Amino acid sequence: MSSLEKYEILFDIYSRIKTKRQYLAEVLCIESAKPIKYALDEVDRAAQTFLIAAEECKRLPKEYMSLDWTSNGKNKEGLVKYFPIGLVAGISSFNFPLNLAVHKIAPAIAAGCPIILKPASSTPLSTLELAKIINETKLPKGGLSILPMDRKTGNLLVTDERINLLSFTGSPEVGWEMKKQCGKKKIVLELGGNAGVIITPSANLEDALQKCLVGAFAYSGQICIHAQRFYVHESVFEKFKGAMVQKAKDMEIGNPLKQDTEISDMIDETNAERVEKWIQEAMALGATLLCGGTRTGKFVEPTILTGTTEKMKVNSEEVLVR
C-alpha cells in the first residue's frame, strides 16, 4: 500500500471510532468493569493513536548521507530506506483491552505489516468490536486477524518462526519467558512495574493528594504504572495521611456504567482473593491498616496501609493481575 492509502485507512478507522465512542466505552465497562469515565478516556486514546499513526504515514523515515568521506565515495550519496518487517504478532493485556490492542495494530498498519493479535482471554469483546470497525475500511483482507485464545494456545505466536516480530504487553514473568522462547524474531516488551511516589515538604499537598488518589485507585489499581508505594516526608506525613484516607473513603463505588463511579470490581475473583491475601499478609507482618482491606466477591475496597516493608508483597511486588 502507498503512504496515502495507509493514511486514508487509518484516518477512516479514527473517524469510525469517534462515531462509536459511547458504544465502545460501554463494551469496555461490561467486559472489564472499568468505570465509564475511564472507559471513555480509553476510547479517546485509541482514536488518537490511529490519528497519530495516520499522520506518521506522511513522514516514514528515509535518510540521505554523503559518502565523500572515502576516495571512492566522491560525489556520491547513500540512501537508508526502511521496509516493513513482515508478519507481526501482538499479545495484549486485559486492563486496557482496546487501547493496548490499538498500540500494536495502528503502527503495524502504518508500517505496512500484517498483524495477528491475541486479546486477553478475559477481555476480547472490545478488540473484536474494533475488528468489525476496521473490516469496514479498505484495509486488505488478512491485514488484521484477531484470535481470541487461551495462554497456552497463544504461545504459538511466540514460537512460530513465520512471525517476524512479537509485541507483548503483560507481566514481567511472562514477558521475559517469551523472550527466551521467541527464537530469532524481534520482540517488543511492555511490562509491569511497582511505582513509587515521593512527597516532599514543599509539595502542593492538595494537588498531590488528587493525583495520588487517581494514580493509586483508578480502575481499582489495575494499571501497570499505578502508584503503589508512597514515601512522604515526616513534616507533612500526618496531614497527607489523614487527607488521603478520607479521600479514599469518599470515593464513589458501584456500577461502572454510572458516570460518577470511581471504583468497581477487579477483573476476576481469583485476583481479588490474591490482593486480599497480600493485605492480610502485610498486617500479619506488622503493617497498619488505615482504611479498606475488605473483599466482597471481585470487589476490594480502596485500601491504604502504613508501615510496610520490602518483606511484604504489597510493598515489593506489583499488585496488578498475575
KEKE-3310 file (N, C-alpha, C; in steps of 0.2 Angstrom, whole numbers, plus 5000, padded with zeros to 4 digits):
npx = (5004:5002:5009:4998:4987:4987:4987:4974:4966:4969:4965:4951:4948:4950:4940:4928:4929:4927:4914:4908:4910:4903:4897:4908:4914:4905:4905:4918:4916:4906:4913:4925:4923:4927:4925:4914:4919:4933:4933:4928:4939:4948:4944:4945:4959:4962:4957:4964:4977:4976:4975:4987:4995:4991:4995:5009:5012:5014:5027:5036:5052:5067:5084:5097:5114:5130:5144:5157:5167:5176:5188:5183:5170:5168:5157:5146:5131:5122:5108:5097:5084:5068:5060:5045:5044:5037:5027:5018:5015:5004:5001:4990:4985:4973:4969:4969:4960:4956:4964:4978:4978:4976:4988:4997:4991:4989:5002:5007:4999:5002:5016:5015:5013:5006:4996:4993:4983:4982:4970:4967:4962:4951:4945:4940:4931:4930:4941:4937:4926:4932:4939:4928:4925:4937:4936:4927:4933:4946:4956:4967:4961:4966:4975:4973:4971:4961:4963:4955:4961:4967:4980:4990:4988:4990:5004:5009:5011:5022:5032:5032:5040:5037:5033:5038:5040:5037:5025:5022:5012:5011:5014:5030:5036:5030:5033:5048:5050:5044:5053:5064:5059:5056:5065:5073:5066:5062:5058:5046:5044:5032:5031:5026:5026:5031:5027:5033:5030:5036:5033:5037:5042:5039:5029:5013:5001:4987:4985:4994:4988:4976:4981:4988:4978:4970:4981:4983:4971:4963:4954:4953:4966:4972:4983:4998:5007:5002:5001:5009:5017:5021:5031:5032:5037:5042:5037:5026:5018:5008:4997:4995:4993:4980:4972:4972:4967:4954:4949:4950:4941:4929:4927:4918:4909:4903:4891:4899:4894:4888:4891:4897:4904:4919:4926:4926:4923:4937:4946:4944:4938:4948:4960:4956:4955:4968:4974:4968:4974:4987:4985:4981:4993:5002:4998:4999:5013:5015:5011:5000:4983:4974:4963:4949:4953:4944:4936:4923:4917:4922:4926:4937:4939:4945:4961:4972:4988:5000:5017:5023:5035:5049:5048:5035:5023:5014:5022:5034:5030:5022:5005:4996:4986:4991)
npy = (4994:5011:5026:5036:5028:5020:5030:5035:5024:5023:5035:5034:5023:5030:5040:5032:5026:5037:5040:5029:5030:5031:5018:5009:5012:5007:4994:4991:4994:4983:4971:4972:4979:4992:5008:5020:5033:5032:5022:5029:5038:5029:5025:5037:5039:5028:5031:5043:5037:5030:5041:5048:5038:5038:5051:5049:5041:5050:5054:5043:5037:5041:5042:5052:5052:5059:5051:5055:5054:5044:5040:5033:5037:5050:5063:5055:5049:5041:5031:5028:5017:5012:4996:4987:4975:4963:4949:4952:4948:4951:4952:4957:4965:4963:4975:4987:4984:4989:5000:4995:4985:4993:5000:4991:4987:4999:5005:4994:4994:5006:5004:4995:4982:4965:4960:4948:4947:4943:4945:4948:4934:4937:4948:4950:4957:4971:4972:4964:4971:4982:4976:4974:4987:4990:4981:4987:4996:5000:4992:4979:4962:4950:4959:4961:4951:4944:4934:4926:4917:4904:4906:4896:4891:4903:4904:4899:4910:4915:4906:4902:4902:4909:4921:4938:4948:4950:4958:4961:4964:4964:4954:4955:4942:4933:4940:4940:4926:4924:4930:4922:4911:4915:4913:4918:4929:4947:4956:4965:4972:4977:4979:4976:4986:4993:5006:5020:5035:5051:5062:5078:5091:5103:5101:5104:5100:5097:5096:5086:5076:5073:5069:5058:5050:5046:5040:5029:5022:5022:5013:5002:5001:4993:4995:4996:5006:5011:5020:5014:5013:5025:5038:5049:5064:5067:5079:5082:5071:5066:5075:5073:5059:5058:5066:5058:5046:5049:5054:5042:5035:5042:5039:5036:5021:5007:5003:5002:5008:5019:5037:5044:5034:5028:5017:5000:4983:4971:4962:4948:4935:4928:4936:4946:4939:4936:4949:4952:4942:4947:4959:4955:4947:4957:4964:4955:4954:4966:4978:4993:4994:5007:5010:5002:4986:4976:4962:4958:4946:4950:4962:4974:4984:5002:5003:5007:5006:5007:5008:4997:4985:4979:4966:4962:4958:4968:4979:4975:4969:4969:4974:4973:4961:4944)
npz = (5000:4997:5005:5006:5004:5016:5025:5023:5026:5040:5045:5042:5051:5063:5062:5062:5075:5083:5080:5086:5100:5113:5113:5111:5123:5133:5130:5135:5148:5152:5149:5157:5169:5170:5176:5168:5165:5164:5154:5143:5141:5137:5125:5118:5118:5110:5098:5095:5094:5082:5074:5075:5070:5057:5053:5054:5043:5033:5034:5035:5039:5030:5025:5020:5015:5014:5005:5003:5012:5009:4997:4986:4987:4982:4977:4978:4985:4999:5003:5015:5018:5025:5027:5028:5042:5041:5045:5060:5077:5090:5108:5120:5135:5149:5155:5148:5136:5124:5120:5122:5112:5101:5101:5095:5083:5076:5073:5065:5054:5049:5046:5036:5039:5041:5054:5068:5081:5098:5110:5128:5137:5146:5141:5127:5120:5116:5108:5097:5093:5088:5077:5069:5065:5058:5048:5040:5033:5020:5022:5017:5015:5028:5033:5046:5059:5072:5086:5098:5111:5123:5135:5133:5120:5114:5114:5103:5095:5100:5097:5084:5069:5057:5060:5062:5071:5088:5099:5115:5129:5146:5161:5169:5172:5163:5151:5150:5149:5137:5129:5130:5123:5110:5099:5084:5081:5082:5097:5106:5122:5134:5150:5167:5183:5198:5205:5213:5224:5229:5241:5245:5257:5252:5243:5234:5243:5241:5227:5225:5233:5225:5213:5218:5223:5211:5204:5212:5213:5202:5191:5200:5204:5194:5184:5175:5178:5190:5205:5219:5230:5243:5248:5261:5267:5284:5290:5284:5284:5293:5290:5276:5276:5284:5275:5263:5267:5270:5258:5251:5257:5253:5240:5225:5224:5214:5201:5186:5174:5178:5178:5189:5196:5203:5208:5205:5202:5202:5189:5190:5202:5207:5207:5215:5227:5229:5231:5243:5251:5251:5258:5270:5274:5275:5286:5295:5296:5302:5297:5297:5295:5287:5280:5272:5265:5264:5256:5244:5234:5218:5222:5229:5243:5242:5248:5261:5268:5281:5286:5280:5273:5263:5264:5263:5251:5246:5246:5239:5227:5211:5211:5201:5191:5190)
capx = (5000:5005:5008:4992:4982:4988:4984:4966:4963:4970:4960:4945:4947:4950:4933:4923:4929:4924:4907:4905:4913:4899:4896:4914:4915:4900:4908:4923:4913:4903:4918:4931:4920:4930:4921:4913:4923:4939:4932:4928:4946:4952:4942:4948:4966:4963:4956:4970:4983:4975:4976:4994:4998:4989:5000:5016:5012:5016:5034:5040:5059:5072:5090:5102:5121:5136:5149:5163:5172:5181:5190:5178:5163:5167:5151:5141:5127:5119:5101:5094:5077:5066:5055:5040:5047:5034:5021:5019:5010:5003:4998:4988:4983:4966:4967:4967:4960:4956:4970:4984:4977:4977:4995:5000:4988:4989:5009:5008:4996:5006:5022:5013:5014:5000:4996:4989:4983:4978:4967:4967:4956:4946:4943:4941:4925:4931:4945:4933:4922:4937:4940:4922:4926:4942:4934:4923:4938:4949:4962:4966:4960:4972:4980:4972:4967:4960:4962:4955:4963:4970:4988:4994:4987:4993:5011:5011:5013:5029:5037:5031:5046:5035:5031:5045:5041:5032:5024:5019:5010:5009:5018:5037:5037:5028:5037:5055:5050:5043:5059:5068:5056:5054:5069:5077:5062:5062:5052:5045:5040:5029:5030:5023:5031:5029:5028:5034:5029:5039:5030:5042:5039:5037:5024:5007:4998:4980:4987:4997:4983:4971:4985:4990:4971:4969:4986:4983:4965:4960:4952:4955:4974:4974:4986:5005:5011:4998:5005:5008:5021:5021:5036:5030:5042:5039:5034:5019:5016:5001:4992:4994:4989:4973:4968:4972:4962:4947:4948:4949:4934:4924:4927:4911:4909:4897:4890:4904:4891:4886:4896:4901:4908:4926:4929:4921:4926:4943:4944:4941:4938:4955:4965:4953:4957:4976:4975:4965:4979:4993:4984:4982:5000:5006:4995:5002:5020:5016:5008:4994:4978:4971:4956:4948:4955:4938:4934:4917:4917:4928:4927:4941:4939:4951:4965:4979:4992:5006:5022:5025:5042:5051:5047:5028:5021:5011:5027:5039:5028:5016:4998:4992:4985:4996)
capy = (5000:5018:5030:5039:5023:5019:5036:5036:5019:5024:5041:5031:5020:5035:5043:5027:5025:5043:5039:5024:5032:5029:5011:5005:5013:5003:4987:4990:4993:4977:4966:4973:4983:4998:5014:5023:5039:5029:5019:5034:5041:5024:5025:5043:5037:5023:5035:5047:5033:5029:5048:5049:5033:5041:5056:5046:5038:5055:5055:5037:5039:5040:5046:5053:5053:5059:5046:5058:5053:5040:5042:5030:5040:5057:5065:5050:5049:5035:5032:5022:5016:5007:4992:4983:4969:4957:4947:4954:4946:4956:4949:4962:4964:4965:4981:4992:4980:4992:5004:4991:4982:4998:5002:4986:4987:5005:5006:4989:4996:5012:5002:4990:4975:4962:4958:4944:4950:4939:4949:4945:4930:4939:4955:4950:4959:4977:4971:4961:4976:4986:4972:4975:4993:4990:4977:4991:5000:4997:4988:4972:4956:4947:4964:4961:4945:4944:4927:4925:4910:4904:4907:4890:4891:4909:4903:4898:4916:4916:4901:4901:4906:4913:4928:4941:4952:4949:4963:4958:4968:4960:4954:4953:4935:4930:4943:4938:4919:4924:4932:4915:4906:4918:4912:4924:4935:4953:4956:4972:4970:4982:4975:4980:4990:4995:5013:5024:5042:5054:5068:5082:5096:5109:5099:5107:5094:5096:5094:5079:5071:5072:5065:5051:5046:5044:5036:5023:5018:5022:5006:4998:5000:4988:4999:4994:5011:5014:5022:5008:5015:5032:5040:5055:5067:5067:5085:5083:5064:5066:5079:5069:5053:5059:5068:5053:5041:5052:5054:5035:5033:5045:5038:5033:5014:5004:5001:5005:5011:5026:5042:5046:5028:5029:5011:4995:4976:4969:4958:4942:4934:4925:4941:4949:4935:4937:4955:4951:4939:4951:4964:4951:4946:4964:4966:4950:4956:4972:4984:4995:4996:5014:5010:4997:4979:4971:4960:4955:4944:4953:4969:4975:4991:5006:5001:5011:5003:5011:5004:4991:4984:4975:4959:4962:4958:4974:4983:4973:4966:4973:4972:4971:4954:4939)
capz = (5000:4997:5011:5005:5006:5023:5029:5022:5030:5047:5047:5042:5057:5068:5062:5064:5082:5086:5080:5091:5106:5118:5112:5113:5131:5136:5129:5139:5155:5153:5149:5162:5175:5170:5176:5161:5163:5162:5148:5138:5140:5134:5118:5115:5117:5105:5092:5094:5092:5075:5070:5075:5065:5050:5052:5053:5036:5029:5036:5036:5039:5025:5027:5014:5018:5009:5005:5001:5017:5006:4990:4981:4988:4980:4973:4979:4991:5001:5005:5020:5017:5029:5024:5033:5045:5039:5049:5067:5082:5096:5113:5124:5142:5150:5159:5143:5131:5117:5119:5121:5106:5096:5101:5091:5077:5072:5070:5061:5048:5046:5043:5031:5041:5043:5061:5071:5088:5103:5115:5134:5137:5150:5139:5120:5116:5113:5102:5092:5090:5084:5071:5065:5063:5054:5042:5036:5029:5014:5024:5013:5019:5030:5036:5053:5062:5079:5088:5105:5113:5130:5135:5131:5113:5111:5114:5096:5092:5102:5094:5076:5065:5052:5063:5062:5077:5093:5103:5121:5135:5152:5167:5168:5172:5156:5145:5149:5147:5130:5126:5129:5118:5103:5094:5081:5079:5086:5102:5110:5128:5138:5156:5173:5187:5205:5205:5220:5224:5234:5243:5249:5262:5248:5238:5235:5245:5238:5221:5226:5235:5220:5208:5221:5223:5204:5202:5216:5213:5195:5188:5205:5204:5189:5179:5176:5181:5195:5211:5224:5236:5244:5253:5262:5272:5290:5291:5281:5284:5296:5286:5270:5278:5285:5270:5258:5270:5270:5251:5248:5260:5250:5233:5223:5222:5212:5194:5181:5169:5181:5177:5195:5199:5203:5209:5204:5203:5199:5183:5192:5209:5209:5208:5221:5233:5230:5234:5250:5255:5252:5263:5277:5275:5277:5293:5300:5297:5306:5294:5300:5290:5288:5278:5267:5267:5264:5249:5243:5228:5214:5224:5235:5245:5242:5254:5262:5273:5283:5290:5276:5272:5257:5265:5261:5244:5244:5245:5234:5221:5208:5213:5195:5189:5188)
cpx = (5004:5004:5001:4986:4982:4985:4977:4963:4963:4965:4953:4943:4946:4943:4928:4923:4926:4917:4904:4908:4910:4898:4902:4915:4911:4902:4913:4921:4910:4908:4923:4929:4924:4925:4920:4917:4930:4939:4932:4935:4949:4950:4945:4955:4967:4962:4962:4976:4982:4977:4983:4998:4997:4994:5007:5017:5015:5024:5038:5048:5063:5078:5095:5108:5126:5141:5156:5168:5177:5183:5186:5171:5163:5161:5146:5137:5124:5112:5099:5087:5074:5060:5051:5044:5044:5028:5023:5013:5010:4999:4996:4986:4976:4964:4966:4966:4959:4962:4976:4984:4979:4985:4999:4997:4989:4996:5010:5005:5000:5013:5021:5014:5007:5001:4991:4989:4979:4976:4968:4961:4950:4942:4943:4936:4926:4936:4941:4928:4926:4938:4934:4923:4931:4940:4929:4927:4941:4955:4962:4965:4966:4977:4979:4968:4967:4959:4962:4956:4966:4977:4992:4994:4991:5001:5014:5013:5020:5034:5037:5036:5043:5033:5038:5046:5035:5031:5020:5018:5008:5014:5026:5039:5036:5032:5044:5055:5048:5049:5064:5066:5055:5059:5073:5072:5063:5056:5052:5041:5038:5027:5027:5028:5028:5031:5028:5033:5032:5035:5035:5038:5036:5031:5017:5002:4991:4981:4990:4992:4978:4975:4986:4983:4970:4974:4986:4977:4961:4959:4955:4962:4976:4977:4994:5009:5007:5003:5004:5011:5022:5026:5035:5035:5038:5035:5027:5015:5009:4996:4990:4991:4982:4969:4967:4967:4955:4945:4946:4942:4928:4923:4920:4912:4903:4897:4895:4901:4888:4892:4900:4905:4915:4930:4924:4925:4933:4941:4942:4942:4945:4960:4962:4955:4965:4977:4973:4971:4985:4991:4984:4989:5004:5004:4998:5009:5021:5014:5002:4989:4974:4964:4956:4950:4950:4937:4927:4916:4923:4929:4932:4941:4945:4955:4971:4982:4998:5011:5024:5033:5043:5049:5039:5027:5018:5016:5032:5037:5022:5010:4994:4992:4991:4994)
cpy = (5006:5021:5033:5034:5021:5024:5036:5030:5020:5030:5038:5027:5025:5038:5039:5026:5031:5043:5034:5024:5029:5021:5007:5006:5008:4996:4986:4990:4986:4971:4966:4976:4989:5004:5018:5029:5037:5025:5024:5037:5036:5024:5031:5042:5033:5027:5039:5043:5032:5036:5049:5044:5035:5046:5054:5043:5043:5056:5049:5039:5037:5044:5046:5054:5054:5054:5048:5057:5047:5042:5039:5033:5047:5058:5059:5051:5042:5036:5026:5022:5011:5003:4988:4977:4963:4956:4949:4950:4950:4952:4955:4960:4966:4972:4987:4988:4983:4996:5000:4987:4987:5000:4997:4987:4993:5006:5000:4991:5002:5010:4997:4983:4971:4960:4953:4946:4945:4944:4945:4940:4932:4945:4955:4955:4966:4977:4968:4966:4981:4983:4973:4982:4993:4986:4981:4996:4997:4993:4981:4967:4952:4952:4964:4954:4945:4937:4926:4918:4910:4905:4902:4890:4897:4908:4901:4904:4918:4912:4900:4905:4910:4920:4932:4946:4951:4955:4961:4964:4964:4960:4952:4946:4932:4933:4941:4930:4919:4926:4926:4911:4908:4916:4918:4930:4941:4953:4963:4970:4976:4979:4979:4983:4990:5002:5016:5032:5045:5061:5072:5088:5102:5107:5103:5101:5092:5094:5087:5074:5069:5067:5058:5047:5043:5039:5029:5019:5018:5015:5001:4996:4995:4991:4998:5000:5015:5015:5017:5010:5022:5034:5047:5058:5068:5073:5086:5076:5064:5069:5075:5063:5053:5061:5062:5048:5043:5052:5047:5033:5036:5044:5034:5026:5012:5002:5005:5009:5018:5031:5044:5040:5029:5022:5006:4988:4976:4964:4951:4940:4931:4930:4945:4946:4936:4943:4955:4948:4943:4956:4960:4949:4952:4965:4961:4951:4963:4979:4986:4997:5002:5014:5004:4990:4974:4969:4957:4953:4946:4960:4970:4983:4995:5005:5005:5007:5007:5006:4997:4991:4980:4968:4957:4962:4965:4979:4982:4970:4970:4970:4970:4963:4950:4935)
cpz = (5000:5003:5011:5007:5013:5027:5029:5026:5038:5049:5047:5049:5063:5068:5064:5072:5086:5086:5084:5098:5112:5118:5114:5121:5135:5136:5134:5147:5156:5153:5155:5168:5176:5171:5169:5160:5161:5155:5142:5136:5136:5126:5114:5114:5111:5098:5090:5092:5084:5071:5070:5070:5058:5048:5050:5046:5031:5029:5038:5035:5033:5027:5022:5018:5013:5010:5003:5006:5015:4999:4985:4981:4985:4975:4973:4985:4993:5003:5009:5020:5022:5026:5030:5035:5043:5044:5057:5071:5088:5101:5118:5130:5143:5152:5154:5137:5124:5116:5118:5114:5100:5095:5097:5084:5073:5069:5065:5054:5045:5043:5037:5032:5043:5050:5064:5079:5093:5109:5122:5134:5141:5146:5131:5116:5113:5107:5096:5089:5086:5077:5066:5061:5057:5047:5038:5031:5023:5016:5020:5018:5021:5033:5043:5055:5069:5081:5095:5106:5120:5129:5132:5123:5110:5111:5107:5092:5094:5098:5087:5073:5059:5054:5064:5068:5082:5098:5109:5126:5141:5157:5165:5168:5165:5151:5144:5147:5140:5126:5125:5124:5111:5098:5091:5080:5084:5091:5105:5116:5132:5144:5162:5177:5194:5207:5212:5219:5230:5235:5248:5253:5257:5243:5240:5237:5242:5231:5221:5228:5229:5215:5211:5221:5216:5203:5206:5214:5207:5193:5193:5206:5199:5183:5180:5179:5187:5202:5217:5231:5237:5250:5255:5268:5278:5292:5289:5281:5287:5292:5280:5271:5279:5280:5264:5261:5269:5262:5248:5251:5256:5243:5231:5221:5219:5205:5190:5176:5171:5180:5183:5198:5198:5204:5208:5205:5200:5193:5185:5200:5211:5211:5214:5227:5234:5233:5241:5254:5256:5257:5270:5279:5278:5284:5298:5301:5300:5303:5297:5294:5292:5286:5273:5269:5266:5257:5249:5235:5224:5216:5230:5237:5244:5249:5255:5269:5275:5287:5286:5275:5266:5258:5264:5254:5242:5243:5239:5228:5218:5210:5207:5194:5187:5182)
residu = (MET:SER:SER:LEU:GLU:LYS:TYR:GLU:ILE:LEU:PHE:ASP:ILE:TYR:SER:ARG:ILE:LYS:THR:LYS:ARG:GLN:TYR:LEU:ALA:GLU:VAL:LEU:CYS:ILE:GLU:SER:ALA:LYS:PRO:ILE:LYS:TYR:ALA:LEU:ASP:GLU:VAL:ASP:ARG:ALA:ALA:GLN:THR:PHE:LEU:ILE:ALA:ALA:GLU:GLU:CYS:LYS:ARG:LEU:PRO:LYS:GLU:TYR:MET:SER:LEU:ASP:TRP:THR:SER:ASN:GLY:LYS:ASN:LYS:GLU:GLY:LEU:VAL:LYS:TYR:PHE:PRO:ILE:GLY:LEU:VAL:ALA:GLY:ILE:SER:SER:PHE:ASN:PHE:PRO:LEU:ASN:LEU:ALA:VAL:HIS:LYS:ILE:ALA:PRO:ALA:ILE:ALA:ALA:GLY:CYS:PRO:ILE:ILE:LEU:LYS:PRO:ALA:SER:SER:THR:PRO:LEU:SER:THR:LEU:GLU:LEU:ALA:LYS:ILE:ILE:ASN:GLU:THR:LYS:LEU:PRO:LYS:GLY:GLY:LEU:SER:ILE:LEU:PRO:MET:ASP:ARG:LYS:THR:GLY:ASN:LEU:LEU:VAL:THR:ASP:GLU:ARG:ILE:ASN:LEU:LEU:SER:PHE:THR:GLY:SER:PRO:GLU:VAL:GLY:TRP:GLU:MET:LYS:LYS:GLN:CYS:GLY:LYS:LYS:LYS:ILE:VAL:LEU:GLU:LEU:GLY:GLY:ASN:ALA:GLY:VAL:ILE:ILE:THR:PRO:SER:ALA:ASN:LEU:GLU:ASP:ALA:LEU:GLN:LYS:CYS:LEU:VAL:GLY:ALA:PHE:ALA:TYR:SER:GLY:GLN:ILE:CYS:ILE:HIS:ALA:GLN:ARG:PHE:TYR:VAL:HIS:GLU:SER:VAL:PHE:GLU:LYS:PHE:LYS:GLY:ALA:MET:VAL:GLN:LYS:ALA:LYS:ASP:MET:GLU:ILE:GLY:ASN:PRO:LEU:LYS:GLN:ASP:THR:GLU:ILE:SER:ASP:MET:ILE:ASP:GLU:THR:ASN:ALA:GLU:ARG:VAL:GLU:LYS:TRP:ILE:GLN:GLU:ALA:MET:ALA:LEU:GLY:ALA:THR:LEU:LEU:CYS:GLY:GLY:THR:ARG:THR:GLY:LYS:PHE:VAL:GLU:PRO:THR:ILE:LEU:THR:GLY:THR:THR:GLU:LYS:MET:LYS:VAL:ASN:SER:GLU:GLU:VAL:LEU:VAL:ARG)
# end
